Amino acid sequence: MFKRFRDRRKDPATRLKFQETFLSREDFILPLFIVSGRKRKEAIVSLKNISRMSIDYTIEYIKKLQEKGLRSILLFGVPDKKGIEQAYDEEGIIQTAIREIKQSLQNIEIITDVCLCSYTEDGHCHIGENDATCEILAKIALSHAKAGADVVAPSDMMDGRVYYIRKTLNEHGFVHIPILSYSAKYASNFYGPFREIAKSTPKYGDRKTYQLNYANVEEAMEEIEADIDEGATMIMIKPALSYLDIIHRAKERFTVPIYAYNVSGEYAAINFLVENHLAKEEIVYEVLLSIKRAGASKIVTYFTPWILEELDEYQSL
Ligand code: PBG
């Protein structure tokens, strides 16, 4: 006797019947890069279909994608000139964007990136000293909450920043604003295109003194645990594809929602395969499904517009 697995695979309808993991439109979060002014749209070669846009264009773009089922966005501010005060300025790019988006659109969740790397002269995520940086990060998060952000997402990897942010938000009455903490953000080589679009390439050195060593699992678990203790509501693992084991272990160990960031280098590498006819477009569905299968409940990805458009193609008959 032997099992007939092929009976489960014989045609699309049967394969779908036995499929264990599915994607849904609610799983996806679109990163957006915002610049000041009006009618600005700046593309970069390495991030296909992704541009830095001014708020007016961003709103038009979100509106179009909402018709396809977009529910959630992650905002990054890209100032024309460096200077950290802009990061927490009430009239800053992100603060203005949050207000304008909330005024113009309904049913869109705004998550904001809380970090300094697009604002510091040297492109690092800190100002030299850990705790002093945390105080600034808390100010940034507060300014986002005041402007109307639904979720704040610190991505800097300073120690204790969730503690500082939670405390500051609570003191100002924002007890209910969740913190999505990038707990396990690795010092990865997959961030290249992002740094180009966010203008956040470090001028010297690298981020290895604050981002996680990619050889480590247990340390990531400790970081996650610490962030949850400090008040993180959800946690992020980043990047996604070389880190599916981390997603999986976090899912087994913790009860908070696990988010995964399918980063810019992963996006560019997969697009390269497709553009050069080395893989069918279906590879995108495969990759996104793998991240979900590993245990992510939400996926931040530049493929969000693609999946919103194509999902039914792969999941229905
Ligand atoms: C840093 C930050 C990074 C990304 C988002 N915020 C990484 C880095 O530059 O170290 C990368 C996202 C991507 O590659 O898509 N605050």
py3Dmol code that shows the C-alpha trace and the ligand (Angstrom):
import py3Dmol

protein = """\
ATOM      1  CA  MET A   1       0.000   0.000   0.000  1.00  0.00           C
ATOM      2  CA  PHE A   2       1.104   3.572  -0.640  1.00  0.00           C
ATOM      3  CA  LYS A   3      -0.587   6.939  -0.458  1.00  0.00           C
ATOM      4  CA  ARG A   4      -1.826   8.586  -3.660  1.00  0.00           C
ATOM      5  CA  PHE A   5      -0.793  12.203  -3.130  1.00  0.00           C
ATOM      6  CA  ARG A   6      -1.153  12.939  -6.799  1.00  0.00           C
ATOM      7  CA  ASP A   7      -4.932  12.621  -6.443  1.00  0.00           C
ATOM      8  CA  ARG A   8      -4.767  15.964  -4.619  1.00  0.00           C
ATOM      9  CA  ARG A   9      -2.909  17.623  -7.437  1.00  0.00           C
ATOM     10  CA  LYS A  10      -4.656  16.400 -10.527  1.00  0.00           C
ATOM     11  CA  ASP A  11      -6.325  19.663 -11.631  1.00  0.00           C
ATOM     12  CA  PRO A  12      -6.702  23.281 -10.464  1.00  0.00           C
ATOM     13  CA  ALA A  13     -10.015  22.695  -8.674  1.00  0.00           C
ATOM     14  CA  THR A  14      -8.627  19.782  -6.690  1.00  0.00           C
ATOM     15  CA  ARG A  15      -5.409  21.600  -5.874  1.00  0.00           C
ATOM     16  CA  LEU A  16      -7.411  24.513  -4.569  1.00  0.00           C
ATOM     17  CA  LYS A  17      -9.545  22.158  -2.463  1.00  0.00           C
ATOM     18  CA  PHE A  18      -6.448  20.828  -0.732  1.00  0.00           C
ATOM     19  CA  GLN A  19      -4.680  24.195  -0.428  1.00  0.00           C
ATOM     20  CA  GLU A  20      -3.757  24.948   3.193  1.00  0.00           C
ATOM     21  CA  THR A  21      -2.708  28.599   3.026  1.00  0.00           C
ATOM     22  CA  PHE A  22      -4.449  31.476   1.308  1.00  0.00           C
ATOM     23  CA  LEU A  23      -3.706  35.133   0.870  1.00  0.00           C
ATOM     24  CA  SER A  24      -6.300  37.800   1.338  1.00  0.00           C
ATOM     25  CA  ARG A  25      -6.283  41.478   0.467  1.00  0.00           C
ATOM     26  CA  GLU A  26      -6.329  42.356   4.171  1.00  0.00           C
ATOM     27  CA  ASP A  27      -2.901  40.780   4.590  1.00  0.00           C
ATOM     28  CA  PHE A  28      -1.091  43.500   2.682  1.00  0.00           C
ATOM     29  CA  ILE A  29       0.477  46.796   3.642  1.00  0.00           C
ATOM     30  CA  LEU A  30       1.877  49.157   1.028  1.00  0.00           C
ATOM     31  CA  PRO A  31       4.983  51.249   1.826  1.00  0.00           C
ATOM     32  CA  LEU A  32       4.788  54.798   0.454  1.00  0.00           C
ATOM     33  CA  PHE A  33       7.532  57.438   0.210  1.00  0.00           C
ATOM     34  CA  ILE A  34       6.353  60.989   0.614  1.00  0.00           C
ATOM     35  CA  VAL A  35       8.059  64.210  -0.456  1.00  0.00           C
ATOM     36  CA  SER A  36       7.010  67.795   0.174  1.00  0.00           C
ATOM     37  CA  GLY A  37       5.252  70.072  -2.320  1.00  0.00           C
ATOM     38  CA  ARG A  38       2.726  69.242  -5.023  1.00  0.00           C
ATOM     39  CA  LYS A  39       2.714  67.263  -8.252  1.00  0.00           C
ATOM     40  CA  ARG A  40       5.996  65.562  -7.576  1.00  0.00           C
ATOM     41  CA  LYS A  41       6.691  62.021  -8.666  1.00  0.00           C
ATOM     42  CA  GLU A  42      10.237  60.667  -8.642  1.00  0.00           C
ATOM     43  CA  ALA A  43      10.928  57.138  -9.773  1.00  0.00           C
ATOM     44  CA  ILE A  44      14.092  55.187  -9.104  1.00  0.00           C
ATOM     45  CA  VAL A  45      15.267  52.430 -11.408  1.00  0.00           C
ATOM     46  CA  SER A  46      15.806  49.709  -8.827  1.00  0.00           C
ATOM     47  CA  LEU A  47      12.297  49.866  -7.361  1.00  0.00           C
ATOM     48  CA  LYS A  48      10.027  49.202 -10.287  1.00  0.00           C
ATOM     49  CA  ASN A  49       6.586  50.895 -10.063  1.00  0.00           C
ATOM     50  CA  ILE A  50       7.502  52.621  -6.792  1.00  0.00           C
ATOM     51  CA  SER A  51       8.035  56.390  -6.655  1.00  0.00           C
ATOM     52  CA  ARG A  52       8.547  59.111  -4.161  1.00  0.00           C
ATOM     53  CA  MET A  53       5.403  61.188  -4.442  1.00  0.00           C
ATOM     54  CA  SER A  54       4.015  64.411  -3.028  1.00  0.00           C
ATOM     55  CA  ILE A  55       0.877  64.126  -0.920  1.00  0.00           C
ATOM     56  CA  ASP A  56      -1.593  65.038  -3.692  1.00  0.00           C
ATOM     57  CA  TYR A  57      -0.314  62.266  -5.969  1.00  0.00           C
ATOM     58  CA  THR A  58      -0.092  59.866  -3.026  1.00  0.00           C
ATOM     59  CA  ILE A  59      -3.767  60.415  -2.213  1.00  0.00           C
ATOM     60  CA  GLU A  60      -4.791  59.797  -5.838  1.00  0.00           C
ATOM     61  CA  TYR A  61      -2.734  56.627  -5.858  1.00  0.00           C
ATOM     62  CA  ILE A  62      -4.185  55.307  -2.599  1.00  0.00           C
ATOM     63  CA  LYS A  63      -7.703  56.055  -3.816  1.00  0.00           C
ATOM     64  CA  LYS A  64      -7.149  53.982  -6.947  1.00  0.00           C
ATOM     65  CA  LEU A  65      -5.791  51.068  -4.925  1.00  0.00           C
ATOM     66  CA  GLN A  66      -8.611  51.245  -2.385  1.00  0.00           C
ATOM     67  CA  GLU A  67     -10.932  50.218  -5.207  1.00  0.00           C
ATOM     68  CA  LYS A  68      -8.873  47.028  -5.467  1.00  0.00           C
ATOM     69  CA  GLY A  69      -8.994  46.396  -1.726  1.00  0.00           C
ATOM     70  CA  LEU A  70      -6.062  48.313  -0.229  1.00  0.00           C
ATOM     71  CA  ARG A  71      -6.580  48.684   3.521  1.00  0.00           C
ATOM     72  CA  SER A  72      -3.280  49.704   5.012  1.00  0.00           C
ATOM     73  CA  ILE A  73      -0.268  51.880   4.190  1.00  0.00           C
ATOM     74  CA  LEU A  74       3.146  52.451   5.773  1.00  0.00           C
ATOM     75  CA  LEU A  75       4.455  55.996   5.376  1.00  0.00           C
ATOM     76  CA  PHE A  76       8.077  57.098   5.034  1.00  0.00           C
ATOM     77  CA  GLY A  77       8.967  60.774   4.829  1.00  0.00           C
ATOM     78  CA  VAL A  78      11.773  61.844   2.524  1.00  0.00           C
ATOM     79  CA  PRO A  79      12.775  65.462   3.233  1.00  0.00           C
ATOM     80  CA  ASP A  80      14.659  67.481   0.609  1.00  0.00           C
ATOM     81  CA  LYS A  81      17.133  68.734   3.173  1.00  0.00           C
ATOM     82  CA  LYS A  82      18.434  66.848   6.197  1.00  0.00           C
ATOM     83  CA  GLY A  83      17.634  67.951   9.736  1.00  0.00           C
ATOM     84  CA  ILE A  84      16.136  65.904  12.554  1.00  0.00           C
ATOM     85  CA  GLU A  85      13.707  68.584  13.834  1.00  0.00           C
ATOM     86  CA  GLN A  86      11.596  67.993  10.713  1.00  0.00           C
ATOM     87  CA  ALA A  87      10.961  64.443  11.867  1.00  0.00           C
ATOM     88  CA  TYR A  88       8.762  65.642  14.722  1.00  0.00           C
ATOM     89  CA  ASP A  89       7.611  68.974  13.283  1.00  0.00           C
ATOM     90  CA  GLU A  90       3.818  69.299  13.347  1.00  0.00           C
ATOM     91  CA  GLU A  91       4.047  70.728   9.847  1.00  0.00           C
ATOM     92  CA  GLY A  92       6.496  68.055   8.694  1.00  0.00           C
ATOM     93  CA  ILE A  93       5.968  65.903   5.608  1.00  0.00           C
ATOM     94  CA  ILE A  94       4.502  62.924   7.426  1.00  0.00           C
ATOM     95  CA  GLN A  95       2.380  64.874   9.883  1.00  0.00           C
ATOM     96  CA  THR A  96       0.860  66.877   7.002  1.00  0.00           C
ATOM     97  CA  ALA A  97       0.400  63.741   4.929  1.00  0.00           C
ATOM     98  CA  ILE A  98      -1.455  61.949   7.733  1.00  0.00           C
ATOM     99  CA  ARG A  99      -3.876  64.838   8.147  1.00  0.00           C
ATOM    100  CA  GLU A 100      -4.490  65.214   4.418  1.00  0.00           C
ATOM    101  CA  ILE A 101      -4.993  61.503   3.859  1.00  0.00           C
ATOM    102  CA  LYS A 102      -7.418  61.283   6.763  1.00  0.00           C
ATOM    103  CA  GLN A 103      -9.335  64.285   5.435  1.00  0.00           C
ATOM    104  CA  SER A 104      -9.580  62.942   1.915  1.00  0.00           C
ATOM    105  CA  LEU A 105     -10.043  59.208   2.372  1.00  0.00           C
ATOM    106  CA  GLN A 106     -11.956  56.811   4.548  1.00  0.00           C
ATOM    107  CA  ASN A 107     -11.152  53.295   5.679  1.00  0.00           C
ATOM    108  CA  ILE A 108      -7.428  53.524   5.232  1.00  0.00           C
ATOM    109  CA  GLU A 109      -5.148  52.483   8.066  1.00  0.00           C
ATOM    110  CA  ILE A 110      -2.078  54.698   8.359  1.00  0.00           C
ATOM    111  CA  ILE A 111       1.028  53.160   9.860  1.00  0.00           C
ATOM    112  CA  THR A 112       3.999  55.503  10.160  1.00  0.00           C
ATOM    113  CA  ASP A 113       7.662  54.612  10.120  1.00  0.00           C
ATOM    114  CA  VAL A 114       9.388  56.061  13.166  1.00  0.00           C
ATOM    115  CA  CYS A 115      13.085  56.446  12.429  1.00  0.00           C
ATOM    116  CA  LEU A 116      15.725  59.099  11.870  1.00  0.00           C
ATOM    117  CA  CYS A 117      17.713  57.696   8.958  1.00  0.00           C
ATOM    118  CA  SER A 118      16.107  59.908   6.292  1.00  0.00           C
ATOM    119  CA  TYR A 119      16.630  62.950   8.517  1.00  0.00           C
ATOM    120  CA  THR A 120      20.166  62.635   9.911  1.00  0.00           C
ATOM    121  CA  GLU A 121      23.131  64.096   8.004  1.00  0.00           C
ATOM    122  CA  ASP A 122      25.047  60.833   8.206  1.00  0.00           C
ATOM    123  CA  GLY A 123      22.116  58.575   7.288  1.00  0.00           C
ATOM    124  CA  HIS A 124      22.228  56.628  10.532  1.00  0.00           C
ATOM    125  CA  CYS A 125      19.114  55.768  12.545  1.00  0.00           C
ATOM    126  CA  HIS A 126      20.420  57.450  15.700  1.00  0.00           C
ATOM    127  CA  ILE A 127      22.128  60.628  16.868  1.00  0.00           C
ATOM    128  CA  GLY A 128      25.043  58.891  18.533  1.00  0.00           C
ATOM    129  CA  GLU A 129      23.667  58.089  21.942  1.00  0.00           C
ATOM    130  CA  ASN A 130      21.026  55.391  22.456  1.00  0.00           C
ATOM    131  CA  ASP A 131      18.758  56.889  25.114  1.00  0.00           C
ATOM    132  CA  ALA A 132      18.872  60.410  23.712  1.00  0.00           C
ATOM    133  CA  THR A 133      17.785  58.922  20.376  1.00  0.00           C
ATOM    134  CA  CYS A 134      14.884  57.152  22.099  1.00  0.00           C
ATOM    135  CA  GLU A 135      13.657  60.474  23.427  1.00  0.00           C
ATOM    136  CA  ILE A 136      13.588  61.895  19.922  1.00  0.00           C
ATOM    137  CA  LEU A 137      11.890  58.779  18.563  1.00  0.00           C
ATOM    138  CA  ALA A 138       9.197  59.186  21.208  1.00  0.00           C
ATOM    139  CA  LYS A 139       8.700  62.797  20.075  1.00  0.00           C
ATOM    140  CA  ILE A 140       8.376  61.636  16.470  1.00  0.00           C
ATOM    141  CA  ALA A 141       5.846  58.953  17.394  1.00  0.00           C
ATOM    142  CA  LEU A 142       3.839  61.453  19.430  1.00  0.00           C
ATOM    143  CA  SER A 143       3.738  63.928  16.542  1.00  0.00           C
ATOM    144  CA  HIS A 144       2.434  61.161  14.266  1.00  0.00           C
ATOM    145  CA  ALA A 145      -0.223  60.156  16.775  1.00  0.00           C
ATOM    146  CA  LYS A 146      -1.314  63.790  17.185  1.00  0.00           C
ATOM    147  CA  ALA A 147      -1.665  64.106  13.418  1.00  0.00           C
ATOM    148  CA  GLY A 148      -3.933  61.059  13.348  1.00  0.00           C
ATOM    149  CA  ALA A 149      -1.744  58.020  12.653  1.00  0.00           C
ATOM    150  CA  ASP A 150      -3.431  54.711  13.457  1.00  0.00           C
ATOM    151  CA  VAL A 151      -0.247  52.798  14.260  1.00  0.00           C
ATOM    152  CA  VAL A 152       3.366  53.870  14.854  1.00  0.00           C
ATOM    153  CA  ALA A 153       6.187  51.609  13.738  1.00  0.00           C
ATOM    154  CA  PRO A 154       9.686  52.218  15.160  1.00  0.00           C
ATOM    155  CA  SER A 155      12.305  50.742  12.828  1.00  0.00           C
ATOM    156  CA  ASP A 156      15.510  52.150  14.297  1.00  0.00           C
ATOM    157  CA  MET A 157      16.642  49.249  16.545  1.00  0.00           C
ATOM    158  CA  MET A 158      17.652  51.396  19.512  1.00  0.00           C
ATOM    159  CA  ASP A 159      17.338  49.671  22.884  1.00  0.00           C
ATOM    160  CA  GLY A 160      14.325  50.717  24.912  1.00  0.00           C
ATOM    161  CA  ARG A 161      12.621  52.772  22.239  1.00  0.00           C
ATOM    162  CA  VAL A 162       9.320  50.932  22.631  1.00  0.00           C
ATOM    163  CA  TYR A 163       9.424  51.758  26.342  1.00  0.00           C
ATOM    164  CA  TYR A 164      10.036  55.453  25.611  1.00  0.00           C
ATOM    165  CA  ILE A 165       7.393  55.612  22.894  1.00  0.00           C
ATOM    166  CA  ARG A 166       4.737  53.768  24.895  1.00  0.00           C
ATOM    167  CA  LYS A 167       5.337  55.972  27.917  1.00  0.00           C
ATOM    168  CA  THR A 168       5.162  59.203  25.909  1.00  0.00           C
ATOM    169  CA  LEU A 169       2.048  58.149  23.994  1.00  0.00           C
ATOM    170  CA  ASN A 170       0.307  57.133  27.208  1.00  0.00           C
ATOM    171  CA  GLU A 171       1.199  60.364  28.969  1.00  0.00           C
ATOM    172  CA  HIS A 172      -0.454  62.302  26.148  1.00  0.00           C
ATOM    173  CA  GLY A 173      -3.627  60.266  26.056  1.00  0.00           C
ATOM    174  CA  PHE A 174      -2.712  57.975  23.170  1.00  0.00           C
ATOM    175  CA  VAL A 175      -3.052  54.795  25.191  1.00  0.00           C
ATOM    176  CA  HIS A 176      -4.922  53.109  22.351  1.00  0.00           C
ATOM    177  CA  ILE A 177      -2.418  53.784  19.576  1.00  0.00           C
ATOM    178  CA  PRO A 178      -0.688  50.456  18.895  1.00  0.00           C
ATOM    179  CA  ILE A 179       3.060  50.154  18.441  1.00  0.00           C
ATOM    180  CA  LEU A 180       4.207  47.915  15.633  1.00  0.00           C
ATOM    181  CA  SER A 181       7.800  47.330  16.609  1.00  0.00           C
ATOM    182  CA  TYR A 182      10.483  46.161  14.224  1.00  0.00           C
ATOM    183  CA  SER A 183      11.806  43.849  16.909  1.00  0.00           C
ATOM    184  CA  ALA A 184      13.823  41.606  14.689  1.00  0.00           C
ATOM    185  CA  LYS A 185      15.372  43.814  12.088  1.00  0.00           C
ATOM    186  CA  TYR A 186      18.528  42.289  10.731  1.00  0.00           C
ATOM    187  CA  ALA A 187      21.645  44.040   9.441  1.00  0.00           C
ATOM    188  CA  SER A 188      20.788  42.781   5.983  1.00  0.00           C
ATOM    189  CA  ASN A 189      22.218  43.315   2.521  1.00  0.00           C
ATOM    190  CA  PHE A 190      18.713  43.413   1.060  1.00  0.00           C
ATOM    191  CA  TYR A 191      17.997  47.080   1.848  1.00  0.00           C
ATOM    192  CA  GLY A 192      19.874  48.746  -1.031  1.00  0.00           C
ATOM    193  CA  PRO A 193      17.017  50.061  -3.192  1.00  0.00           C
ATOM    194  CA  PHE A 194      15.138  51.354  -0.137  1.00  0.00           C
ATOM    195  CA  ARG A 195      18.100  53.446   0.920  1.00  0.00           C
ATOM    196  CA  GLU A 196      18.197  54.976  -2.521  1.00  0.00           C
ATOM    197  CA  ILE A 197      14.511  55.927  -2.529  1.00  0.00           C
ATOM    198  CA  ALA A 198      14.481  57.016   1.141  1.00  0.00           C
ATOM    199  CA  LYS A 199      17.847  58.791   0.763  1.00  0.00           C
ATOM    200  CA  SER A 200      19.028  57.023   3.886  1.00  0.00           C
ATOM    201  CA  THR A 201      22.280  55.315   2.895  1.00  0.00           C
ATOM    202  CA  PRO A 202      24.731  55.673   5.803  1.00  0.00           C
ATOM    203  CA  LYS A 203      27.548  58.028   4.813  1.00  0.00           C
ATOM    204  CA  TYR A 204      30.072  55.901   6.721  1.00  0.00           C
ATOM    205  CA  GLY A 205      30.090  52.473   8.332  1.00  0.00           C
ATOM    206  CA  ASP A 206      27.041  50.250   8.407  1.00  0.00           C
ATOM    207  CA  ARG A 207      24.126  49.488  10.701  1.00  0.00           C
ATOM    208  CA  LYS A 208      25.677  46.441  12.348  1.00  0.00           C
ATOM    209  CA  THR A 209      26.039  48.160  15.725  1.00  0.00           C
ATOM    210  CA  TYR A 210      22.280  48.375  16.084  1.00  0.00           C
ATOM    211  CA  GLN A 211      20.567  45.954  13.692  1.00  0.00           C
ATOM    212  CA  LEU A 212      20.604  42.228  14.499  1.00  0.00           C
ATOM    213  CA  ASN A 213      23.363  39.862  13.429  1.00  0.00           C
ATOM    214  CA  TYR A 214      21.806  37.610  10.799  1.00  0.00           C
ATOM    215  CA  ALA A 215      23.445  34.568  12.369  1.00  0.00           C
ATOM    216  CA  ASN A 216      21.241  34.877  15.452  1.00  0.00           C
ATOM    217  CA  VAL A 217      17.856  33.416  16.305  1.00  0.00           C
ATOM    218  CA  GLU A 218      17.702  33.421  20.100  1.00  0.00           C
ATOM    219  CA  GLU A 219      18.768  37.042  20.262  1.00  0.00           C
ATOM    220  CA  ALA A 220      15.865  37.911  17.961  1.00  0.00           C
ATOM    221  CA  MET A 221      13.502  36.074  20.312  1.00  0.00           C
ATOM    222  CA  GLU A 222      14.911  38.065  23.232  1.00  0.00           C
ATOM    223  CA  GLU A 223      14.395  41.325  21.331  1.00  0.00           C
ATOM    224  CA  ILE A 224      10.801  40.375  20.567  1.00  0.00           C
ATOM    225  CA  GLU A 225      10.135  39.450  24.167  1.00  0.00           C
ATOM    226  CA  ALA A 226      11.648  42.702  25.402  1.00  0.00           C
ATOM    227  CA  ASP A 227       9.568  44.748  22.960  1.00  0.00           C
ATOM    228  CA  ILE A 228       6.375  42.999  24.032  1.00  0.00           C
ATOM    229  CA  ASP A 229       7.263  43.680  27.674  1.00  0.00           C
ATOM    230  CA  GLU A 230       7.873  47.334  26.839  1.00  0.00           C
ATOM    231  CA  GLY A 231       4.455  47.622  25.228  1.00  0.00           C
ATOM    232  CA  ALA A 232       4.650  46.574  21.582  1.00  0.00           C
ATOM    233  CA  THR A 233       1.257  45.504  20.242  1.00  0.00           C
ATOM    234  CA  MET A 234       2.546  43.820  17.091  1.00  0.00           C
ATOM    235  CA  ILE A 235       6.050  42.911  16.037  1.00  0.00           C
ATOM    236  CA  MET A 236       7.826  43.021  12.686  1.00  0.00           C
ATOM    237  CA  ILE A 237      10.428  40.694  11.244  1.00  0.00           C
ATOM    238  CA  LYS A 238      12.594  42.081   8.498  1.00  0.00           C
ATOM    239  CA  PRO A 239      13.616  41.056   5.871  1.00  0.00           C
ATOM    240  CA  ALA A 240      11.197  38.235   5.111  1.00  0.00           C
ATOM    241  CA  LEU A 241      12.565  35.748   2.617  1.00  0.00           C
ATOM    242  CA  SER A 242      15.879  34.782   4.162  1.00  0.00           C
ATOM    243  CA  TYR A 243      14.190  34.984   7.549  1.00  0.00           C
ATOM    244  CA  LEU A 244      11.206  32.658   7.235  1.00  0.00           C
ATOM    245  CA  ASP A 245      12.639  30.571  10.071  1.00  0.00           C
ATOM    246  CA  ILE A 246      12.555  33.609  12.337  1.00  0.00           C
ATOM    247  CA  ILE A 247       8.943  34.328  11.391  1.00  0.00           C
ATOM    248  CA  HIS A 248       8.048  30.721  12.068  1.00  0.00           C
ATOM    249  CA  ARG A 249       9.747  30.576  15.449  1.00  0.00           C
ATOM    250  CA  ALA A 250       8.303  33.884  16.550  1.00  0.00           C
ATOM    251  CA  LYS A 251       4.859  32.625  15.585  1.00  0.00           C
ATOM    252  CA  GLU A 252       5.339  29.509  17.696  1.00  0.00           C
ATOM    253  CA  ARG A 253       6.698  31.403  20.670  1.00  0.00           C
ATOM    254  CA  PHE A 254       4.556  34.533  20.890  1.00  0.00           C
ATOM    255  CA  THR A 255       0.892  35.331  20.710  1.00  0.00           C
ATOM    256  CA  VAL A 256       1.146  38.878  19.303  1.00  0.00           C
ATOM    257  CA  PRO A 257       0.505  39.364  15.580  1.00  0.00           C
ATOM    258  CA  ILE A 258       3.666  38.841  13.546  1.00  0.00           C
ATOM    259  CA  TYR A 259       4.266  41.170  10.612  1.00  0.00           C
ATOM    260  CA  ALA A 260       6.887  40.532   7.966  1.00  0.00           C
ATOM    261  CA  TYR A 261       8.625  43.082   5.746  1.00  0.00           C
ATOM    262  CA  ASN A 262       9.332  41.807   2.262  1.00  0.00           C
ATOM    263  CA  VAL A 263      12.099  44.345   1.626  1.00  0.00           C
ATOM    264  CA  SER A 264      13.307  46.316  -1.356  1.00  0.00           C
ATOM    265  CA  GLY A 265      16.200  44.028  -2.329  1.00  0.00           C
ATOM    266  CA  GLU A 266      13.900  41.020  -2.320  1.00  0.00           C
ATOM    267  CA  TYR A 267      11.458  42.928  -4.489  1.00  0.00           C
ATOM    268  CA  ALA A 268      14.186  43.940  -6.944  1.00  0.00           C
ATOM    269  CA  ALA A 269      15.647  40.417  -7.124  1.00  0.00           C
ATOM    270  CA  ILE A 270      12.279  38.841  -7.879  1.00  0.00           C
ATOM    271  CA  ASN A 271      11.451  41.479 -10.449  1.00  0.00           C
ATOM    272  CA  PHE A 272      14.772  40.752 -12.114  1.00  0.00           C
ATOM    273  CA  LEU A 273      13.814  37.091 -12.570  1.00  0.00           C
ATOM    274  CA  VAL A 274      10.438  37.984 -14.007  1.00  0.00           C
ATOM    275  CA  GLU A 275      11.702  40.742 -16.309  1.00  0.00           C
ATOM    276  CA  ASN A 276      14.380  38.488 -17.713  1.00  0.00           C
ATOM    277  CA  HIS A 277      11.923  35.653 -18.305  1.00  0.00           C
ATOM    278  CA  LEU A 278      13.715  33.454 -15.816  1.00  0.00           C
ATOM    279  CA  ALA A 279      10.537  33.005 -13.802  1.00  0.00           C
ATOM    280  CA  LYS A 280       6.823  33.358 -14.390  1.00  0.00           C
ATOM    281  CA  GLU A 281       5.017  36.172 -12.592  1.00  0.00           C
ATOM    282  CA  GLU A 282       3.499  33.473 -10.439  1.00  0.00           C
ATOM    283  CA  ILE A 283       6.758  33.572  -8.459  1.00  0.00           C
ATOM    284  CA  VAL A 284       5.395  36.654  -6.722  1.00  0.00           C
ATOM    285  CA  TYR A 285       2.357  34.734  -5.480  1.00  0.00           C
ATOM    286  CA  GLU A 286       4.634  31.893  -4.375  1.00  0.00           C
ATOM    287  CA  VAL A 287       6.891  34.201  -2.402  1.00  0.00           C
ATOM    288  CA  LEU A 288       4.062  36.062  -0.686  1.00  0.00           C
ATOM    289  CA  LEU A 289       2.297  32.831   0.156  1.00  0.00           C
ATOM    290  CA  SER A 290       5.531  31.462   1.656  1.00  0.00           C
ATOM    291  CA  ILE A 291       5.736  34.408   4.025  1.00  0.00           C
ATOM    292  CA  LYS A 292       2.170  33.804   5.162  1.00  0.00           C
ATOM    293  CA  ARG A 293       2.744  30.058   5.438  1.00  0.00           C
ATOM    294  CA  ALA A 294       5.750  30.703   7.685  1.00  0.00           C
ATOM    295  CA  GLY A 295       3.439  32.454  10.148  1.00  0.00           C
ATOM    296  CA  ALA A 296       3.147  36.126   9.214  1.00  0.00           C
ATOM    297  CA  SER A 297      -0.283  37.610   9.726  1.00  0.00           C
ATOM    298  CA  LYS A 298       0.492  40.741   7.704  1.00  0.00           C
ATOM    299  CA  ILE A 299       3.002  41.419   4.957  1.00  0.00           C
ATOM    300  CA  VAL A 300       4.554  44.773   4.141  1.00  0.00           C
ATOM    301  CA  THR A 301       5.447  44.561   0.475  1.00  0.00           C
ATOM    302  CA  TYR A 302       6.037  46.641  -2.654  1.00  0.00           C
ATOM    303  CA  PHE A 303       4.114  43.884  -4.437  1.00  0.00           C
ATOM    304  CA  THR A 304       0.877  45.042  -2.772  1.00  0.00           C
ATOM    305  CA  PRO A 305      -0.510  46.718  -5.937  1.00  0.00           C
ATOM    306  CA  TRP A 306       0.344  43.589  -7.911  1.00  0.00           C
ATOM    307  CA  ILE A 307      -1.319  41.163  -5.529  1.00  0.00           C
ATOM    308  CA  LEU A 308      -4.440  43.334  -5.194  1.00  0.00           C
ATOM    309  CA  GLU A 309      -4.758  43.128  -8.958  1.00  0.00           C
ATOM    310  CA  GLU A 310      -3.804  39.491  -9.444  1.00  0.00           C
ATOM    311  CA  LEU A 311      -5.005  37.663  -6.341  1.00  0.00           C
ATOM    312  CA  ASP A 312      -8.153  36.200  -7.892  1.00  0.00           C
ATOM    313  CA  GLU A 313      -6.137  34.883 -10.795  1.00  0.00           C
ATOM    314  CA  TYR A 314      -4.312  32.522  -8.450  1.00  0.00           C
ATOM    315  CA  GLN A 315      -6.918  31.760  -5.833  1.00  0.00           C
ATOM    316  CA  SER A 316     -10.090  31.167  -7.748  1.00  0.00           C
ATOM    317  CA  LEU A 317     -11.054  29.172 -10.758  1.00  0.00           C
TER     318      LEU A 317
END
"""
ligand_1 = """\
16
PBG
C 15.641 51.919 8.483
C 14.845 51.217 7.448
C 15.310 50.238 6.561
C 14.263 49.878 5.728
C 13.163 50.581 6.145
N 13.538 51.432 7.213
C 16.560 49.497 6.522
C 17.828 50.157 6.540
O 18.079 51.079 5.749
O 18.644 49.729 7.355
C 14.395 48.896 4.603
C 13.171 48.569 3.844
C 13.417 47.963 2.527
O 14.546 47.598 2.144
O 12.430 47.826 1.795
N 14.933 52.713 9.313
"""
view = py3Dmol.view(width=600, height=400)
view.addModel(protein, "pdb")
view.setStyle({"model": 0}, {"cartoon": {"style": "trace"}})
view.addModel(ligand_1, "xyz")
view.setStyle({"model": 1}, {"stick": {}})
view.zoomTo()
view.show()
